[in-house]
Amino acid sequence: MAAGEEGGTASPAGARATGDVPAVRAGVRLRTLGRLELLADTADATGVRVMGPSKPLALLAYLALAPQRRASRDHLVALLWSDATPERARSTLRQTVWALRQRLGDGALVTEGDDVVLAGPLEVDAERFARAAAAGALREAWGGYGGPFLPDFALLGGARFEHWADERRAQLAAA
């Protein structure tokens, strides 16, 4: 595995690594247009890949674009692990949240009651595109457009996630 890919050891400048997993605190962005990946900023602004397409990244993308960046555990389980028993799905959700905290820092994802909340800063290209398009800044919108929202991304047990992604794709296409 190359450094910076899932399980790699790349660490952006200023990040504190825990074991071989980079802890990304600031300057992190989520690419959802054209491909799904988490990037940490670099001096040349190209970014280093911290995570590639996976269920943890699907969870992060969903929370990043959800109203108030939050969702209930039951909703997330139904969205991403509908093929698992409820106990197994909730356990997998806990492990996934833990893995994301290892990458993003402990305060990035928090729980409030039964909700999982994305509390840390995260730049999302789909949000930037939608804001620019809504403001009529078409040059800016198209400059950041990398392709369709989550293209060719499918999840075992994630039919509801795929339905959500289809709806987001249609909303962005209409922008």
Buried (B, 14 or more C-beta within 10 A) or exposed (E): EEEBBBEBBBBBEEBEBEEEBBBBBEBBBBBBBBBBBBBBBBEEEEBBBBBBBBBBBBBBBBBBBBEEBBBEBBBBBBBBBBEBEEEEBBBBBEEBBEBBBBBBBEEBBBEEEEBBBBBBEBBBBBBBBBBBBEEEEEEBBEEBBBEBBBBEBEBEBBBBBBEBBEEBBEEBEEE
